[in-house]
């Protein structure tokens, strides 16, 4: 039997493929664009829900893409057999639910709608499923939050350091790959939505400081005080959400992740390799 990894070129996908190859698992990797050959992995070009090539019987489907597309694909009866399904959502489903920014509330609603649709599609086919809700992901140089900040600082030799008392819990992509494998192997995780944060809670300001210290070159720190950020939040509408969140806790309770899956993510100790794109 074969494991299908949807969104295999993502940051979690990069580490999951390494782990699956080490175990000798037959893997089909689906991505929107062709990818370089990789021993033990057959790359397919496609996109859920409609643009998927013919597949053999599957033992599992792991998806790092949009949940609504995965649910629609499963509802069509795709994916032969009764594969175990593990997918990722985001803690934004919870943390942005009551945001004062309409676009962020819409993102939260879309994530929750996707989770519900996946549960319904799997129930209709009798498939076991698990959803992971990660916090801010880092580690493969492919994220859209910390990596751009780090790479810009390496290029300009200047590092803005926003003040921020809100707690953060960055989670390494490889720890999420480990959680995916644990969910595939653990029947007790079926039907659960599991928050998944890093092993340490730190302020947003400390998180940025640690990113700066991880860089392979010296940078000039430019502190951005809280009063200046408040002014910017009111003056520039598109910054209202991101700047408000600097004072908001964006964390996850890892209790079930540890109890059900036995996974304890690492603390936030980034190094320069975390900001180098992989895959």
ZASE-949514 format. One record per residue: residue in one letter; residue number from 1; x, y, z of N, C-alpha, C, O in turn. Coordinates in steps of 0.2 Angstrom, whole numbers. Example, Ala and Ser with C-alpha at 12.3 -4.5 7.8 and 13.67 -1.06 7.14 Angstrom:
BEGIN
ATOM resn resi n.east n.north  n.up ca.east ca.north ca.up c.east c.north  c.up o.east o.north  o.up
ATOM    a    1     66     -28    39      62      -22    39     66     -16    39     71     -17    42
ATOM    s    2     64     -11    35      68       -5    36     64       0    39     67       6    40
This chain:
BEGIN
ATOM resn resi n.east n.north  n.up ca.east ca.north ca.up c.east c.north  c.up o.east o.north  o.up
ATOM    x    1      4      -6     0       0        0     0      4       6     0     10       6     2
ATOM    x    2      2      12    -2       5       18    -3      3      24     0     -4      24     1
ATOM    x    3      7      28     2       5       34     6      5      40     1     10      41    -3
ATOM    x    4      0      44     0      -1       50    -4      0      56     0     -3      57     5
ATOM    x    5      5      60    -2       7       66     2      5      72    -2      8      73    -8
ATOM    x    6     -1      76    -1      -3       81    -4      0      88    -2      0      89     4
ATOM    x    7      3      92    -6       7       98    -4     14      95    -1     16      98     4
ATOM    x    8     17      90    -5      23       88    -2     29      92    -3     34      91     0
ATOM    x    9     28      98    -7      34      103    -7     33     108    -2     37     113    -2
ATOM    x   10     29     107     3      28      112     8     34     111    13     37     106    13
ATOM    x   11     34     115    18      39      114    23     38     108    28     43     105    29
ATOM    x   12     32     106    30      31      100    33     32      94    29     35      89    30
ATOM    x   13     30      95    22      31       90    17     38      88    16     40      82    16
ATOM    x   14     43      93    16      50       92    16     52      87    21     56      82    19
ATOM    x   15     51      88    27      53       84    33     50      77    33     52      72    34
ATOM    x   16     43      77    31      39       71    31     42      66    26     43      60    27
ATOM    x   17     44      69    20      47       64    15     53      61    17     54      55    16
ATOM    x   18     57      65    20      64       62    23     62      56    28     65      51    28
ATOM    x   19     57      57    32      56       52    37     53      46    34     54      40    35
ATOM    x   20     48      47    29      45       41    25     50      37    21     50      31    21
ATOM    x   21     55      41    18      60       38    14     65      34    19     67      28    17
ATOM    x   22     66      36    25      70       32    29     67      26    32     70      21    33
ATOM    x   23     60      26    32      56       20    34     55      15    28     53      10    29
ATOM    x   24     57      17    22      56       13    16     49      13    14     47       8    10
ATOM    x   25     45      18    15      37       18    14     37      20     6     40      25     4
ATOM    x   26     32      16     2      31       19    -4     27      25    -4     22      26    -1
ATOM    x   27     29      30    -7      26       37    -7     25      40   -14     29      40   -18
ATOM    x   28     19      43   -14      17       47   -20     16      54   -17     13      55   -12
ATOM    x   29     20      59   -20      20       66   -18     17      70   -23     19      70   -29
ATOM    x   30     11      73   -21       8       78   -26      9      85   -25      9      87   -19
ATOM    x   31     11      88   -30      12       96   -30     10      99   -36      9      95   -41
ATOM    x   32      9     105   -36       6      109   -42     11     110   -48      9     110   -53
ATOM    x   33     18     109   -46      23      110   -51     28     104   -51     28     101   -46
ATOM    x   34     31     102   -56      36       97   -56     41      98   -51     43     104   -50
ATOM    x   35     44      93   -48      49       93   -43     55      89   -45     54      84   -49
ATOM    x   36     61      90   -43      67       86   -44     65      79   -42     62      78   -37
ATOM    x   37     68      74   -45      68       67   -43     71      66   -36     75      70   -34
ATOM    x   38     68      62   -33      70       60   -26     69      52   -25     64      50   -26
ATOM    x   39     74      49   -23      74       42   -22     69      40   -17     68      43   -12
ATOM    x   40     65      35   -19      59       33   -15     53      36   -15     48      35   -12
ATOM    x   41     53      42   -19      47       46   -20     45      47   -27     49      48   -31
ATOM    x   42     39      45   -29      36       47   -36     32      53   -35     27      54   -32
ATOM    x   43     35      58   -39      31       65   -39     26      65   -44     27      62   -50
ATOM    x   44     20      67   -42      14       68   -47     13      76   -47     13      79   -42
ATOM    x   45     11      78   -53       9       85   -54      1      85   -54     -2      82   -58
ATOM    x   46     -2      89   -49      -9       90   -49    -11      94   -43     -7      97   -40
ATOM    x   47    -18      95   -43     -21       99   -37    -28      96   -36    -31      94   -40
ATOM    x   48    -29      96   -29     -36       94   -27    -41     100   -28    -39     106   -27
ATOM    x   49    -47      98   -30     -50       92   -30    -50      88   -36    -51      82   -37
ATOM    x   50    -49      92   -42     -51       89   -48    -45      87   -52    -45      82   -56
ATOM    x   51    -39      90   -52     -33       89   -56    -28      84   -53    -23      86   -51
ATOM    x   52    -31      78   -52     -27       72   -49    -26      66   -53    -31      64   -56
ATOM    x   53    -20      64   -55     -20       58   -59    -22      52   -56    -23      52   -50
ATOM    x   54    -23      47   -60     -25       40   -57    -20      38   -52    -14      39   -52
ATOM    x   55    -23      35   -47     -19       33   -41    -20      25   -39    -25      23   -41
ATOM    x   56    -15      22   -37     -16       15   -34    -20      15   -28    -21      20   -25
ATOM    x   57    -22       9   -25     -24        9   -18    -20      12   -13    -14      12   -14
ATOM    x   58    -23      16    -9     -19       20    -4    -20      17     3    -25      15     5
ATOM    x   59    -14      18     7     -15       16    14    -16      22    18    -19      22    24
ATOM    x   60    -14      28    16     -15       34    19    -15      40    15    -11      40     9
ATOM    x   61    -18      45    17     -18       52    13    -16      57    18    -19      58    23
ATOM    x   62    -10      60    17      -8       66    21     -8      72    17     -6      72    11
ATOM    x   63    -12      77    20     -13       83    16    -10      90    20    -12      91    25
ATOM    x   64     -6      94    16      -4      100    19     -8     106    15     -5     112    16
ATOM    x   65    -13     104    11     -16      109     7    -23     111    10    -24     109    16
ATOM    x   66    -27     115     6     -33      117     9    -38     112    10    -38     107     6
ATOM    x   67    -41     112    16     -45      107    18    -51     106    14    -54     100    13
ATOM    x   68    -54     111    12     -60      111     8    -59     107     1    -63     103    -1
ATOM    x   69    -53     108    -2     -51      104    -8    -51      97    -6    -53      93   -10
ATOM    x   70    -47      95    -1     -47       88     1    -53      85     2    -55      79     0
ATOM    x   71    -58      88     6     -64       86     7    -68      84     1    -72      79     0
ATOM    x   72    -68      89    -4     -72       88   -10    -69      82   -14    -73      79   -17
ATOM    x   73    -62      81   -14     -59       76   -17    -62      69   -14    -63      64   -18
ATOM    x   74    -62      69    -8     -64       63    -4    -71      61    -5    -73      56    -6
ATOM    x   75    -75      67    -6     -83       66    -7    -84      63   -14    -89      59   -15
ATOM    x   76    -79      64   -18     -80       61   -25    -78      54   -25    -79      50   -30
ATOM    x   77    -76      51   -20     -75       44   -19    -67      43   -22    -66      37   -23
ATOM    x   78    -63      48   -22     -56       47   -24    -52      44   -19    -54      44   -13
ATOM    x   79    -46      41   -21     -42       38   -16    -45      31   -14    -49      30   -10
ATOM    x   80    -43      26   -18     -45       19   -18    -44      16   -11    -39      18    -7
ATOM    x   81    -48      12    -9     -47        9    -2    -50      13     3    -54      17     2
ATOM    x   82    -48      12     9     -50       15    15    -44      19    19    -42      17    24
ATOM    x   83    -41      24    15     -35       27    18    -36      30    24    -41      34    25
ATOM    x   84    -31      30    29     -31       34    35    -29      42    32    -25      42    28
ATOM    x   85    -33      46    35     -32       53    33    -29      58    38    -32      58    44
ATOM    x   86    -24      61    37     -21       66    42    -20      72    38    -17      72    33
ATOM    x   87    -22      78    41     -22       84    37    -20      90    42    -21      89    48
ATOM    x   88    -17      95    39     -16      101    44    -21     107    42    -23     108    37
ATOM    x   89    -23     110    48     -26      116    48    -22     122    50    -16     122    48
ATOM    x   90    -24     126    55     -20      131    58    -23     133    64    -29     133    65
ATOM    x   91    -19     136    69     -22      138    75    -26     145    74    -29     148    78
ATOM    x   92    -25     148    68     -29      154    66    -36     152    66    -40     157    66
ATOM    x   93    -38     146    65     -45      144    66    -48     146    72    -54     148    73
ATOM    x   94    -44     147    77     -46      149    84    -44     156    86    -48     160    88
ATOM    x   95    -37     157    84     -35      164    87    -37     170    83    -38     175    86
ATOM    x   96    -40     169    76     -42      174    73    -50     174    72    -53     178    69
ATOM    x   97    -53     170    76     -60      170    76    -64     176    78    -69     178    75
ATOM    x   98    -61     180    83     -64      186    85    -60     192    84    -61     197    87
ATOM    x   99    -56     191    78     -52      197    76    -56     203    74    -62     202    72
ATOM    x  100    -54     209    75     -58      215    73    -56     217    66    -59     222    63
ATOM    x  101    -52     212    62     -51      213    55    -55     208    51    -54     202    52
ATOM    x  102    -60     210    47     -65      206    44    -61     200    40    -63     195    40
ATOM    x  103    -56     202    36     -52      197    32    -49     191    37    -49     186    35
ATOM    x  104    -47     193    43     -45      188    47    -50     183    50    -49     177    51
ATOM    x  105    -56     186    51     -62      182    53    -64     178    48    -66     172    49
ATOM    x  106    -63     180    42     -65      176    36    -60     170    35    -62     164    34
ATOM    x  107    -54     171    36     -49      166    36    -50     160    41    -50     154    40
ATOM    x  108    -52     163    47     -54      158    53    -60     154    51    -60     148    52
ATOM    x  109    -65     157    48     -71      154    47    -70     148    41    -72     143    41
ATOM    x  110    -66     150    36     -64      146    31    -60     140    33    -62     134    31
ATOM    x  111    -56     141    38     -52      135    41    -57     130    45    -57     124    44
ATOM    x  112    -61     133    49     -66      129    52    -71     126    48    -73     120    49
ATOM    x  113    -73     129    43     -77      126    38    -74     120    34    -77     115    33
ATOM    x  114    -67     121    33     -64      115    30    -63     109    35    -63     104    33
ATOM    x  115    -62     111    41     -61      105    46    -68     101    46    -68      95    46
ATOM    x  116    -73     105    46     -80      102    47    -81      98    40    -84      92    41
ATOM    x  117    -80     101    35     -81       97    28    -77      91    28    -79      86    25
ATOM    x  118    -71      91    30     -66       85    30    -69      80    35    -70      74    33
ATOM    x  119    -72      81    41     -75       77    45    -81      73    42    -82      67    43
ATOM    x  120    -85      77    39     -91       75    35    -89      70    30    -92      65    29
ATOM    x  121    -84      72    26     -82       68    20    -80      61    22    -81      56    19
ATOM    x  122    -76      61    27     -73       55    30    -78      51    33    -78      45    32
ATOM    x  123    -83      54    37     -88       50    40    -92      46    35    -94      41    35
ATOM    x  124    -93      50    29     -98       47    24    -94      41    21    -98      36    18
ATOM    x  125    -88      41    21     -84       35    18    -81      30    23    -78      25    21
ATOM    x  126    -82      32    29     -80       27    35    -72      28    35    -69      23    37
ATOM    x  127    -69      34    34     -62       34    35    -60      38    41    -63      42    44
ATOM    x  128    -55      35    44     -52       38    50    -48      44    48    -45      44    43
ATOM    x  129    -49      50    52     -46       56    51    -43      59    57    -45      58    63
ATOM    x  130    -38      63    56     -35       68    61    -33      74    58    -30      74    53
ATOM    x  131    -34      80    62     -32       86    60    -27      89    65    -29      89    71
ATOM    x  132    -22      92    62     -17       95    67    -18     103    65    -18     105    60
ATOM    x  133    -18     107    71     -19      114    71    -12     117    73    -11     118    79
ATOM    x  134     -7     118    69      -1      121    71     -1     128    72     -5     132    69
ATOM    x  135      4     131    76       5      138    77     10     140    71     10     137    66
ATOM    x  136     13     145    72      18      148    67     23     142    66     27     140    71
ATOM    x  137     24     141    60      29      135    58     35     138    55     35     143    51
ATOM    x  138     41     135    57      47      137    54     52     131    53     50     125    55
ATOM    x  139     58     132    50      62      126    50     65     124    43     70     121    43
ATOM    x  140     61     126    38      63      124    31     64     129    27     65     128    21
ATOM    x  141     64     135    29      66      141    25     60     143    20     61     146    15
ATOM    x  142     54     140    21      49      141    16     43     145    19     38     146    16
ATOM    x  143     43     146    26      37      150    29     37     157    26     42     160    23
ATOM    x  144     31     160    27      30      167    25     30     172    31     28     178    30
ATOM    x  145     33     170    36      33      175    42     40     176    44     43     182    43
ATOM    x  146     43     171    47      50      173    50     55     172    45     60     176    45
ATOM    x  147     55     168    40      60      167    35     61     174    31     67     176    30
ATOM    x  148     56     177    28      57      183    25     60     188    29     64     192    27
ATOM    x  149     58     189    35      61      193    40     69     192    41     73     197    40
ATOM    x  150     71     186    42      78      184    42     82     185    36     87     188    36
ATOM    x  151     79     183    30      83      184    24     83     192    22     89     194    19
ATOM    x  152     78     196    24      79      203    23     84     206    27     88     210    25
ATOM    x  153     85     204    33      90      206    38     97     204    35    102     208    36
ATOM    x  154     98     198    33     104      196    30    106     200    24    112     201    23
ATOM    x  155    101     202    20     103      206    14    105     213    16    109     216    13
ATOM    x  156    101     216    21     102      223    22    106     225    28    109     230    29
ATOM    x  157    108     219    32     111      220    38    108     224    44    111     227    48
ATOM    x  158    101     225    43      97      228    48     92     224    50     88     221    46
ATOM    x  159     90     224    57      85      219    59     80     224    63     82     225    69
ATOM    x  160     74     225    61      69      228    65     67     223    71     66     217    70
ATOM    x  161     66     226    77      64      222    83     58     225    86     58     229    90
ATOM    x  162     52     223    83      46      226    86     45     223    93     46     218    95
ATOM    x  163     43     228    97      41      226   104     34     222   103     30     223    99
ATOM    x  164     33     218   108      27      213   108     27     209   114     32     205   115
ATOM    x  165     22     210   118      21      206   124     17     200   123     17     195   128
ATOM    x  166     14     199   117      10      193   116     14     187   116     20     187   113
ATOM    x  167     12     181   118      16      175   118     15     172   112     10     172   108
ATOM    x  168     21     169   110      22      165   104     24     158   105     27     157   110
ATOM    x  169     23     153   101      25      146   102     27     143    95     23     139    93
ATOM    x  170     32     146    92      34      143    85     35     136    85     38     133    90
ATOM    x  171     33     132    80      34      125    80     38     123    74     37     125    68
ATOM    x  172     43     119    75      47      116    70     43     112    65     40     107    67
ATOM    x  173     44     113    58      41      108    53     42     101    54     38      97    53
ATOM    x  174     48      99    57      50       92    57     46      89    63     45      83    63
ATOM    x  175     45      93    68      41       91    74     34      89    72     30      85    74
ATOM    x  176     31      93    67      24       92    64     25      86    60     20      82    60
ATOM    x  177     30      85    56      31       78    52     31      72    57     27      67    55
ATOM    x  178     34      73    62      34       67    67     27      66    70     25      61    71
ATOM    x  179     23      72    71      16       71    73     12      68    68      7      64    70
ATOM    x  180     13      69    62       9       66    56     10      59    57      5      55    56
ATOM    x  181     16      56    57      18       49    57     15      46    63     12      40    63
ATOM    x  182     15      49    69      12       47    75      4      46    74      1      41    77
ATOM    x  183      1      51    71      -6       51    70     -8      45    65    -13      42    67
ATOM    x  184     -4      44    60      -5       38    56     -5      31    60     -9      27    58
ATOM    x  185     -1      31    65       0       25    68     -4      24    74     -5      19    77
ATOM    x  186     -8      29    76     -11       29    83    -19      30    82    -21      35    80
ATOM    x  187    -22      24    82     -30       24    81    -33      29    86    -39      32    84
ATOM    x  188    -30      30    92     -34       35    97    -34      42    94    -38      46    97
ATOM    x  189    -30      44    89     -31       51    87    -36      52    82    -37      57    80
ATOM    x  190    -40      46    80     -45       47    75    -51      51    77    -53      51    83
ATOM    x  191    -53      56    73     -58       60    75    -56      66    79    -61      70    81
ATOM    x  192    -50      68    80     -48       73    84    -45      79    80    -41      78    75
ATOM    x  193    -46      85    83     -42       91    80    -37      93    86    -39      95    91
ATOM    x  194    -31      92    84     -26       93    89    -22      99    88    -18     100    83
ATOM    x  195    -22     104    93     -17      109    93    -10     107    93     -9     102    96
ATOM    x  196     -6     111    90       1      108    89      6     115    89      7     118    84
ATOM    x  197      9     116    95      13      122    96     20     120    97     21     114    99
ATOM    x  198     25     124    97      32      122    99     32     121   107     27     122   110
ATOM    x  199     38     119   109      39      117   116     41     122   120     43     121   126
ATOM    x  200     40     129   118      42      134   122     37     140   121     36     142   115
ATOM    x  201     35     144   126      31      150   125     35     156   127     38     156   132
ATOM    x  202     36     160   122      40      166   123     36     172   120     32     172   116
ATOM    x  203     38     178   122      35      184   120     37     185   112     42     183   110
ATOM    x  204     33     189   109      34      190   102     41     194   101     45     193    97
ATOM    x  205     42     199   106      49      202   105     55     198   106     60     198   103
ATOM    x  206     54     193   111      60      188   112     60     183   106     66     182   104
ATOM    x  207     55     182   102      55      177    96     59     181    91     63     178    88
ATOM    x  208     58     187    90      61      191    85     69     192    87     73     191    82
ATOM    x  209     70     193    93      77      193    95     81     187    94     87     187    92
ATOM    x  210     78     181    95      81      175    94     82     173    87     87     170    85
ATOM    x  211     78     176    82      79      175    75     85     179    73     89     177    70
ATOM    x  212     86     185    76      91      189    74     98     186    77    103     186    73
ATOM    x  213     98     183    83     104      180    85    106     173    81    111     171    82
ATOM    x  214    101     171    78     102      165    74    106     166    67    108     161    64
ATOM    x  215    106     172    65     108      174    58    116     173    58    119     174    63
ATOM    x  216    118     171    52     126      170    51    130     176    50    136     176    49
ATOM    x  217    127     182    51     130      188    50    128     193    55    122     192    58
ATOM    x  218    132     198    56     130      203    61    125     208    58    125     210    52
ATOM    x  219    120     210    62     115      215    59    114     220    65    115     219    70
ATOM    x  220    112     226    62     110      232    67    103     231    69     99     232    65
ATOM    x  221    102     231    76      95      230    78     92     237    79     95     242    81
ATOM    x  222     86     237    76      82      244    76     76     242    80     71     240    78
ATOM    x  223     76     244    87      70      243    91     64     247    89     65     253    87
ATOM    x  224     58     244    88      52      247    86     48     247    93     44     242    94
ATOM    x  225     47     253    96      44      253   103     36     252   102     33     254    97
ATOM    x  226     33     251   107      26      249   107     22     255   105     17     255   102
ATOM    x  227     24     261   108      20      267   106     20     269    98     15     271    96
ATOM    x  228     26     267    95      27      268    88     22     263    84     19     265    79
ATOM    x  229     22     257    87      18      252    84     11     254    84      7     252    80
ATOM    x  230      9     257    90       2      259    91      0     264    86     -6     264    83
ATOM    x  231      4     269    85       3      274    80      2     271    73     -2     273    69
ATOM    x  232      7     267    71       6      263    65      0     259    64     -3     259    58
ATOM    x  233     -2     256    69      -8      252    69    -14     257    67    -19     254    63
ATOM    x  234    -15     263    70     -20      267    68    -19     271    61    -24     273    58
ATOM    x  235    -13     272    59     -12      276    53    -12     272    47    -14     274    42
ATOM    x  236    -11     265    47     -10      261    41    -15     255    42    -14     251    46
ATOM    x  237    -21     255    39     -26      250    40    -24     243    39    -25     239    43
ATOM    x  238    -19     242    34     -17      235    33    -13     232    38    -12     226    38
ATOM    x  239    -10     236    42      -6      234    48    -10     233    54     -7     231    59
ATOM    x  240    -16     235    54     -20      234    61    -20     227    64    -19     226    69
ATOM    x  241    -21     222    59     -21      215    62    -15     213    64    -14     211    70
ATOM    x  242     -9     213    60      -3      211    62      0     214    68      3     211    73
ATOM    x  243     -1     221    69       2      224    74     -2     223    81      1     223    86
ATOM    x  244     -9     222    80     -13      221    86    -11     214    89    -11     213    95
ATOM    x  245     -9     209    84      -8      203    87     -1     202    90      0     198    94
ATOM    x  246      3     207    90       9      208    94      8     208   101     12     206   105
ATOM    x  247      2     210   103       0      210   110     -4     205   112     -7     204   118
ATOM    x  248     -6     200   107     -10      195   108     -7     188   109     -2     187   105
ATOM    x  249     -9     184   113      -6      177   114     -8     173   108    -14     172   107
ATOM    x  250     -3     170   104      -5      165    99     -1     159   101      4     157    98
ATOM    x  251     -5     155   105      -2      149   108     -6     143   107    -12     143   105
ATOM    x  252     -4     137   108      -8      131   108     -7     126   114     -1     127   117
ATOM    x  253    -12     123   116     -11      118   122     -9     111   119    -13     108   116
ATOM    x  254     -3     109   121       0      103   118     -2      97   122      1      92   121
ATOM    x  255     -7      98   126      -8       92   131    -10      86   127     -8      80   128
ATOM    x  256    -15      87   122     -18       81   119    -12      78   114    -12      72   113
ATOM    x  257     -8      83   111      -3       81   106      2      76   110      4      71   107
ATOM    x  258      3      78   116       8       74   120      5      67   123      8      62   123
ATOM    x  259     -2      68   125      -5       62   128     -7      57   123     -6      51   124
ATOM    x  260    -10      59   117     -12       55   112     -7      52   107     -6      46   106
ATOM    x  261     -2      57   105       3       55   100     10      54   103     14      51   100
ATOM    x  262     11      56   109      17       55   112     23      60   109     29      58   109
ATOM    x  263     20      66   106      25       70   103     26      77   107     21      80   110
ATOM    x  264     32      78   109      34       84   113     38      89   108     44      87   108
ATOM    x  265     36      94   105      40       98   101     46     101   104     45     103   110
ATOM    x  266     51     103   101      57      106   103     55     113   105     51     116   102
ATOM    x  267     60     116   110      59      123   111     62     127   105     65     125   100
ATOM    x  268     61     134   105      62      138    99     70     140   100     72     145   104
ATOM    x  269     74     136    97      81      138    96     84     138    89     87     133    87
ATOM    x  270     81     142    85      83      142    78     90     143    77     94     146    81
ATOM    x  271     93     141    71      99      142    68     99     144    61     93     145    58
ATOM    x  272    105     146    58     105      149    52    101     144    46     98     147    42
ATOM    x  273    102     138    47      99      133    43     92     134    42     89     132    37
ATOM    x  274     88     136    47      81      137    47     79     142    42     73     141    40
ATOM    x  275     83     146    40      81      151    35     83     150    28     83     154    24
ATOM    x  276     86     144    27      88      142    20     83     138    17     82     132    19
ATOM    x  277     80     140    11      75      136     8     77     129     6     82     128     4
ATOM    x  278     73     124     8      74      117     7     69     114     2     64     117     1
ATOM    x  279     71     109    -1      67      105    -5     67     108   -13     63     105   -17
